[in-house]
Amino acid sequence: MFALLGLLALVAVDYLRPQEYVAGLRGVPLLHMAAGLALLGYVVDLRIGLTKLRRAPHLLLALAFFAWCILAVTLRGPGQAPARAAALAIPLAIYLLVAHGLQTFRALEILCGLLLALSLVLAAIGVHQGLADPACYRVTIVDGDMRWNYDGRPCETRLDCEADGDPGADYSCEKEGLFGTSSINGRVRFRGSLEDPNELALVLAMALPFSFAFYERKRSLTRMAIMVLAAGSIGLCTLFTQSRGGQLVFLTVLGIYFVKRVGIAKGLALGMLLALPVLLLGGRSGAEDSTMERLECWWVGMHLFASSPVVGIGTGLFIEHHRLTAHNSYILAAAELGLPGMVIWSSNVYLATKIPVAALRAPLPPVARIWALAILASVAGMAVGVMFLSFNYKTTLWVYIGLTAVLYGAIRRHEPGFHVEFTRRDLGAVFLICIALVASFTGYTGWKLGW
């Protein structure tokens, strides 16, 4: 399958961001090149009959979401509409190519294998960074972006860096990582969208169930070793990110997977056993300040929604009304896109969950059930994790939504009678969930902040 090659390159570039630390690749539009390669491969696959032209279950919902995003920013910030539309092109392209370009279990396993391999690489980088000795970094602002320039002097605190540093300069004492990365406030991170420790923890935990699925597909010592390595390295990296949301996702993924696999009692016990070290050791100092900061962002988001409940304040314009983003995908959707946009975005997540659930309930072959369970754990973890992150437009989210479409297409290739649709009843359920979330977030933030 020619589309698969381009898609693998597209996902790898999006995760690893080589253009940011390989001098020869700076300025090269690798994401767009890989997307073009995947599109060309899809056309070739259609031409020679390797792939059939079909509609993914959430195609209309995905198109409606991106169209609403462009409409919202056009109405609220017309000058920024072209830039926002260009930024949305990559996640939309990734969803369309993944959801329609891959239609077999073999392709599904290859893509899941890549996601797992990338996560293992990122976890290794995170663990290396977490174990590194701290050093001084000079912090500068360039074109509104914070830059961390490695100083090289060892330190224990920021005061050590300032003592012998340039007068008036800002310094930070951080851990040096591979590929020019560094920690932030002692929390490990990577690059690009994974520069946020919370997003790094989420992305790693979402790939963990794939290691279990590969072991179930073919039990061997090698695959058992990979499974143990994945659980250990991802758990340790999550610990080093000090992300409370990441810890919750880690627990959610393990809980759902093992509860479904071995039953409620044994599953919860096994999930808690694996997650216990991360939960016990994963706290961080200053967490109270972070919590209050996040509550303030939520409160602002709810009041922005109240000021424009139909079309919102415009896609990507939250930070023009507050110094930070919403730190909650459901609130961000409501604030920037209004209630219709929130419902459309939530419907995509809802359907992405409904597909593997339906597969687990149907009398399907073992391969379908194994991958349905793994993908359900991943998507459920994502649905929990985005409660603490602004993840609506992230390419990783749309890769996983597309992955549920690959599962659906692969099942239908062998079982044409398998159908999953987004019905009016589903829309009504999502609408009520969104109303409940808006009411809950508004009441909770007002109560906690006393406003």
C-alpha positions as CSV (number, residue, x, y, z in Angstrom):
1,M,0.0,0.0,0.0
2,F,1.7,3.2,-1.3
3,A,-0.3,5.5,0.9
4,L,1.0,3.7,4.0
5,L,4.6,4.8,3.3
6,G,3.7,8.5,3.1
7,L,1.5,8.2,6.2
8,L,4.3,6.6,8.2
9,A,6.6,9.4,7.2
10,L,3.9,12.0,8.0
11,V,3.3,10.6,11.5
12,A,7.1,10.2,12.2
13,V,7.9,13.7,11.2
14,D,5.0,15.1,13.3
15,Y,6.2,13.2,16.4
16,L,10.0,13.6,16.1
17,R,10.2,17.1,14.4
18,P,13.7,16.5,12.9
19,Q,13.6,19.9,11.1
20,E,13.9,21.5,14.5
21,Y,17.3,20.0,15.4
22,V,18.9,18.8,12.2
23,A,20.5,21.8,10.6
24,G,20.1,20.6,7.0
25,L,16.4,20.2,7.4
26,R,15.6,23.6,8.8
27,G,13.1,25.4,6.7
28,V,12.2,22.2,4.8
29,P,8.4,21.7,4.8
30,L,8.6,18.0,5.8
31,L,5.0,17.8,7.0
32,H,3.6,19.1,3.8
33,M,6.0,16.9,1.7
34,A,5.0,13.8,3.7
35,A,1.3,14.7,3.3
36,G,1.7,15.1,-0.4
37,L,3.5,11.7,-0.6
38,A,0.7,10.0,1.3
39,L,-1.9,11.6,-0.9
40,L,-0.1,10.5,-4.1
41,G,0.2,7.0,-2.6
42,Y,-3.5,7.0,-1.9
43,V,-4.3,7.9,-5.5
44,V,-2.0,5.1,-6.7
45,D,-3.6,2.6,-4.4
46,L,-7.1,3.6,-5.7
47,R,-5.8,3.4,-9.3
48,I,-4.4,-0.2,-9.0
49,G,-7.2,-1.4,-6.8
50,L,-5.4,-1.9,-3.5
51,T,-7.8,0.5,-1.8
52,K,-11.5,1.1,-2.3
53,L,-13.1,4.5,-2.3
54,R,-15.3,4.5,0.9
55,R,-16.5,7.0,3.5
56,A,-15.2,6.8,7.0
57,P,-17.9,6.9,9.7
58,H,-16.9,10.3,11.1
59,L,-16.0,11.9,7.8
60,L,-19.0,14.3,7.8
61,L,-18.4,15.1,11.4
62,A,-14.7,15.8,10.9
63,L,-15.4,18.0,7.8
64,A,-18.2,19.8,9.7
65,F,-15.8,20.5,12.6
66,F,-13.0,22.0,10.5
67,A,-15.6,24.0,8.4
68,W,-17.0,25.4,11.7
69,C,-13.5,26.3,12.8
70,I,-12.9,28.3,9.7
71,L,-16.3,29.9,9.9
72,A,-15.8,30.9,13.6
73,V,-12.5,32.6,13.0
74,T,-13.7,34.3,9.8
75,L,-16.6,35.8,11.7
76,R,-14.6,36.8,14.8
77,G,-11.1,37.4,13.5
78,P,-11.2,37.6,9.6
79,G,-7.7,38.9,9.4
80,Q,-6.4,35.6,11.0
81,A,-8.6,33.3,9.0
82,P,-6.1,32.4,6.3
83,A,-3.4,31.5,8.8
84,R,-5.8,29.5,10.9
85,A,-7.1,27.6,7.9
86,A,-3.5,26.8,6.9
87,A,-2.7,25.5,10.4
88,L,-5.9,23.3,10.4
89,A,-4.9,21.8,7.0
90,I,-2.4,19.3,8.4
91,P,-4.6,17.7,11.1
92,L,-7.5,17.5,8.6
93,A,-5.2,15.9,6.0
94,I,-3.8,13.5,8.5
95,Y,-7.3,12.4,9.5
96,L,-8.5,12.0,5.9
97,L,-5.4,10.1,4.8
98,V,-5.4,7.7,7.9
99,A,-9.1,7.2,7.9
100,H,-9.4,6.5,4.1
101,G,-6.0,5.4,3.0
102,L,-5.6,2.4,5.3
103,Q,-8.3,-0.4,5.2
104,T,-6.7,-3.6,6.4
105,F,-5.7,-5.1,9.7
106,R,-2.1,-5.4,8.4
107,A,-2.0,-1.6,7.7
108,L,-3.6,-1.0,11.1
109,E,-0.9,-3.1,12.9
110,I,1.9,-1.3,11.0
111,L,0.6,2.1,12.0
112,C,0.1,1.1,15.6
113,G,3.6,-0.4,15.6
114,L,5.0,2.9,14.4
115,L,3.0,4.8,17.1
116,L,4.4,2.4,19.7
117,A,7.9,2.7,18.4
118,L,7.8,6.5,18.3
119,S,6.5,6.5,21.9
120,L,9.3,4.2,23.0
121,V,11.8,6.6,21.4
122,L,10.3,9.6,23.1
123,A,10.0,7.8,26.4
124,A,13.7,6.9,26.2
125,I,14.6,10.6,25.5
126,G,12.4,11.6,28.4
127,V,14.0,9.1,30.8
128,H,17.5,10.2,29.7
129,Q,16.6,13.8,30.3
130,G,15.0,13.0,33.7
131,L,18.2,11.3,34.8
132,A,20.5,14.0,33.6
133,D,22.3,16.5,35.8
134,P,20.9,20.0,35.8
135,A,22.8,22.8,34.0
136,C,22.3,26.5,33.4
137,Y,20.2,27.9,30.6
138,R,19.9,31.5,29.5
139,V,16.3,32.3,28.7
140,T,15.6,34.8,25.9
141,I,12.5,35.9,24.0
142,V,12.7,35.8,20.2
143,D,9.7,36.9,18.2
144,G,7.5,36.2,21.2
145,D,8.9,32.7,21.7
146,M,10.9,31.6,24.7
147,R,14.3,30.3,23.8
148,W,16.5,28.2,26.1
149,N,20.2,28.6,25.4
150,Y,22.5,26.0,26.9
151,D,25.1,27.6,29.2
152,G,26.9,24.5,30.3
153,R,27.6,25.5,33.9
154,P,26.3,22.9,36.5
155,C,23.8,24.2,39.0
156,E,21.4,23.2,41.7
157,T,19.1,26.2,41.5
158,R,18.5,29.2,39.3
159,L,20.5,31.4,41.8
160,D,23.6,29.4,41.0
161,C,23.2,30.4,37.3
162,E,22.6,34.1,38.1
163,A,25.6,34.3,40.5
164,D,28.2,34.1,37.7
165,G,26.0,35.0,34.8
166,D,25.6,38.1,32.7
167,P,24.0,41.0,34.7
168,G,20.3,41.4,34.1
169,A,20.0,38.1,32.1
170,D,17.3,35.6,32.9
171,Y,18.5,32.1,33.7
172,S,16.9,28.7,34.5
173,C,18.5,25.6,36.0
174,E,17.2,22.7,33.9
175,K,18.1,19.1,32.9
176,E,19.8,18.8,29.5
177,G,18.3,16.3,27.1
178,L,19.1,14.8,23.7
179,F,18.5,16.7,20.4
180,G,18.8,20.1,22.1
181,T,15.9,19.5,24.5
182,S,15.7,20.5,28.1
183,S,13.3,20.2,31.0
184,I,11.1,23.1,32.1
185,N,10.8,23.7,35.9
186,G,12.4,20.2,36.2
187,R,9.7,18.5,34.1
188,V,10.9,16.5,31.1
189,R,9.6,17.4,27.6
190,F,10.4,17.1,23.9
191,R,9.8,19.4,21.0
192,G,7.0,20.8,18.9
193,S,3.6,20.1,20.4
194,L,5.3,17.7,22.8
195,E,7.2,20.6,24.3
196,D,4.5,20.6,26.9
197,P,5.2,17.9,29.5
198,N,1.5,17.2,29.9
199,E,1.1,16.5,26.2
200,L,4.1,14.3,26.1
201,A,2.7,12.2,29.0
202,L,-0.7,11.9,27.2
203,V,0.8,10.8,23.9
204,L,3.0,8.2,25.5
205,A,0.2,6.7,27.6
206,M,-2.1,6.5,24.5
207,A,0.3,4.2,22.7
208,L,0.9,1.8,25.7
209,P,-2.1,-0.5,24.9
210,F,-0.6,-1.3,21.5
211,S,2.2,-3.2,23.3
212,F,-0.4,-5.4,25.0
213,A,-2.2,-6.0,21.7
214,F,1.0,-7.1,19.9
215,Y,1.7,-9.5,22.7
216,E,-1.8,-11.0,22.5
217,R,-1.6,-11.3,18.7
218,K,1.6,-13.5,19.0
219,R,2.9,-14.4,22.4
220,S,6.6,-14.6,22.5
221,L,9.5,-13.6,24.7
222,T,10.5,-10.8,22.4
223,R,7.0,-9.3,22.4
224,M,6.7,-9.8,26.2
225,A,10.0,-7.9,26.6
226,I,8.7,-5.0,24.4
227,M,5.5,-4.9,26.5
228,V,7.5,-4.7,29.8
229,L,9.8,-2.1,28.3
230,A,6.8,0.0,27.1
231,A,5.1,-0.1,30.5
232,G,8.3,0.6,32.4
233,S,9.7,3.4,30.1
234,I,6.4,5.1,29.5
235,G,5.6,4.9,33.2
236,L,9.0,6.3,34.2
237,C,8.8,9.1,31.6
238,T,5.3,10.0,32.9
239,L,6.8,10.2,36.4
240,F,9.5,12.6,35.1
241,T,7.0,14.8,33.4
242,Q,5.3,15.3,36.8
243,S,2.0,15.5,34.9
244,R,-1.0,14.8,37.1
245,G,-3.2,14.6,34.0
246,G,-0.7,12.2,32.4
247,Q,-0.8,10.0,35.5
248,L,-4.6,9.9,35.3
249,V,-4.4,8.9,31.6
250,F,-1.9,6.2,32.4
251,L,-4.2,4.8,35.1
252,T,-7.3,5.1,32.8
253,V,-5.6,3.2,29.9
254,L,-4.4,0.4,32.2
255,G,-7.7,0.2,34.0
256,I,-9.9,0.0,30.9
257,Y,-7.6,-2.5,29.2
258,F,-7.3,-4.9,32.1
259,V,-10.9,-4.6,33.3
260,K,-12.1,-5.6,29.9
261,R,-9.5,-8.2,29.6
262,V,-9.6,-10.1,32.9
263,G,-12.7,-8.6,34.7
264,I,-13.4,-5.7,37.1
265,A,-11.7,-7.0,40.3
266,K,-8.6,-8.5,38.7
267,G,-8.3,-5.7,36.1
268,L,-8.5,-2.9,38.6
269,A,-6.0,-4.6,40.9
270,L,-3.5,-5.2,38.0
271,G,-4.0,-1.7,36.6
272,M,-3.4,-0.1,40.0
273,L,-0.4,-2.4,40.6
274,L,1.3,-1.2,37.4
275,A,0.3,2.5,37.9
276,L,1.0,2.7,41.7
277,P,4.7,3.8,41.4
278,V,3.7,6.6,39.0
279,L,0.8,7.7,41.2
280,L,2.8,7.6,44.4
281,L,6.0,9.4,43.0
282,G,4.5,11.6,40.3
283,G,3.6,14.7,42.3
284,R,5.4,18.0,42.0
285,S,6.0,21.1,44.1
286,G,3.9,24.1,43.2
287,A,1.0,21.9,42.2
288,E,-1.4,24.1,44.1
289,D,-0.4,27.2,42.1
290,S,-0.8,25.2,38.9
291,T,-4.3,24.1,39.9
292,M,-5.5,27.6,40.7
293,E,-4.0,28.8,37.4
294,R,-5.8,26.1,35.5
295,L,-9.1,26.9,37.3
296,E,-8.7,30.5,36.3
297,C,-8.3,29.5,32.7
298,W,-11.5,27.3,32.9
299,W,-13.4,30.2,34.5
300,V,-12.3,32.6,31.7
301,G,-13.3,30.0,29.1
302,M,-16.8,29.6,30.5
303,H,-17.3,33.4,30.6
304,L,-16.0,33.7,27.0
305,F,-18.5,31.0,26.1
306,A,-21.3,32.9,27.8
307,S,-20.4,36.0,25.9
308,S,-20.7,34.2,22.5
309,P,-22.5,30.9,22.9
310,V,-23.3,30.3,19.2
311,V,-20.1,30.9,17.2
312,G,-17.6,31.4,20.1
313,I,-14.8,33.9,20.1
314,G,-13.0,32.4,17.1
315,T,-10.7,29.5,16.4
316,G,-7.3,30.0,18.1
317,L,-8.2,33.4,19.7
318,F,-8.5,32.3,23.3
319,I,-5.0,33.6,24.1
320,E,-6.1,37.1,22.9
321,H,-8.5,37.2,25.8
322,H,-6.3,35.5,28.4
323,R,-2.6,35.1,28.9
324,L,-2.9,31.3,28.8
325,T,-4.9,28.8,26.8
326,A,-7.9,27.0,28.3
327,H,-6.1,23.8,29.5
328,N,-9.3,21.9,28.7
329,S,-10.4,20.8,25.2
330,Y,-14.1,20.8,26.1
331,I,-13.9,24.3,27.5
332,L,-11.7,25.5,24.6
333,A,-14.2,24.2,22.0
334,A,-17.1,25.9,23.8
335,A,-15.2,29.2,24.2
336,E,-13.7,29.4,20.7
337,L,-16.5,27.6,18.7
338,G,-19.6,28.0,20.7
339,L,-22.0,25.2,21.6
340,P,-22.4,24.0,18.0
341,G,-18.7,23.7,17.6
342,M,-18.3,22.0,21.0
343,V,-21.1,19.5,20.1
344,I,-19.4,18.7,16.7
345,W,-16.0,18.2,18.2
346,S,-17.4,16.1,21.0
347,S,-19.3,14.0,18.5
348,N,-16.1,13.1,16.7
349,V,-14.6,11.8,20.0
350,Y,-17.9,10.1,20.9
351,L,-18.0,8.2,17.6
352,A,-14.3,7.3,17.9
353,T,-15.2,5.6,21.2
354,K,-18.4,4.0,19.9
355,I,-16.6,2.2,17.0
356,P,-14.3,0.0,19.2
357,V,-17.1,-0.5,21.8
358,A,-19.4,-1.8,19.0
359,A,-16.6,-4.1,17.8
360,L,-16.1,-5.6,21.2
361,R,-19.9,-6.3,21.5
362,A,-20.1,-8.0,18.1
363,P,-19.1,-11.6,17.3
364,L,-15.9,-10.8,15.5
365,P,-12.6,-12.7,15.0
366,P,-9.9,-12.4,17.7
367,V,-7.8,-10.0,15.7
368,A,-10.7,-7.5,15.5
369,R,-11.4,-7.8,19.3
370,I,-7.7,-7.5,20.3
371,W,-7.3,-4.3,18.3
372,A,-10.7,-2.9,19.3
373,L,-9.8,-3.2,23.0
374,A,-6.4,-1.6,22.5
375,I,-7.8,1.3,20.5
376,L,-10.7,1.7,23.0
377,A,-8.2,2.1,25.8
378,S,-6.2,4.6,23.8
379,V,-9.2,6.7,22.8
380,A,-10.7,6.6,26.3
381,G,-7.4,7.7,27.8
382,M,-7.3,10.5,25.3
383,A,-10.9,11.6,26.2
384,V,-9.8,11.8,29.8
385,G,-6.5,13.5,29.1
386,V,-7.9,16.3,27.0
387,M,-9.9,17.4,30.0
388,F,-6.6,19.0,31.1
389,L,-5.2,20.0,27.8
390,S,-6.0,22.2,24.8
391,F,-5.9,19.3,22.3
392,N,-8.7,20.0,19.9
393,Y,-6.6,20.8,16.8
394,K,-3.6,18.6,17.6
395,T,-2.6,16.2,14.8
396,T,-2.1,13.3,17.3
397,L,-5.8,13.5,18.3
398,W,-6.9,13.3,14.7
399,V,-4.4,10.4,14.0
400,Y,-6.2,8.4,16.7
401,I,-9.7,9.4,15.5
402,G,-8.6,8.2,12.0
403,L,-7.3,5.0,13.6
404,T,-10.8,4.1,14.7
405,A,-11.9,4.5,11.1
406,V,-9.1,2.1,10.0
407,L,-10.4,-0.4,12.5
408,Y,-13.9,0.0,11.2
409,G,-12.8,-0.4,7.6
410,A,-10.7,-3.5,8.3
411,I,-13.6,-5.1,10.1
412,R,-16.0,-4.4,7.3
413,R,-13.5,-5.8,4.8
414,H,-14.1,-9.2,6.4
415,E,-17.5,-8.7,8.0
416,P,-19.6,-6.5,5.6
417,G,-22.6,-6.7,8.0
418,F,-20.7,-4.7,10.7
419,H,-22.2,-1.2,10.9
420,V,-21.6,1.7,13.2
421,E,-23.5,5.0,12.6
422,F,-23.8,8.3,14.3
423,T,-27.6,8.6,14.9
424,R,-29.9,11.3,16.0
425,R,-30.0,9.6,19.4
426,D,-26.2,9.8,19.6
427,L,-26.4,13.5,18.7
428,G,-28.9,14.1,21.4
429,A,-26.7,12.3,23.9
430,V,-23.7,14.3,23.0
431,F,-25.7,17.5,23.2
432,L,-26.9,16.7,26.7
433,I,-23.3,15.8,27.7
434,C,-22.0,19.1,26.4
435,I,-24.8,21.0,28.3
436,A,-23.9,19.1,31.5
437,L,-20.2,19.8,31.0
438,V,-20.8,23.6,30.5
439,A,-23.0,23.7,33.6
440,S,-20.5,21.7,35.7
441,F,-17.5,23.7,34.6
442,T,-19.2,27.0,35.2
443,G,-20.5,26.0,38.6
444,Y,-17.2,24.3,39.7
445,T,-14.9,27.1,38.7
446,G,-17.1,29.7,40.3
447,W,-17.4,27.7,43.5
448,K,-13.6,27.0,43.7
449,L,-12.6,30.6,42.9
450,G,-15.3,32.2,44.9
451,W,-16.3,34.4,41.9
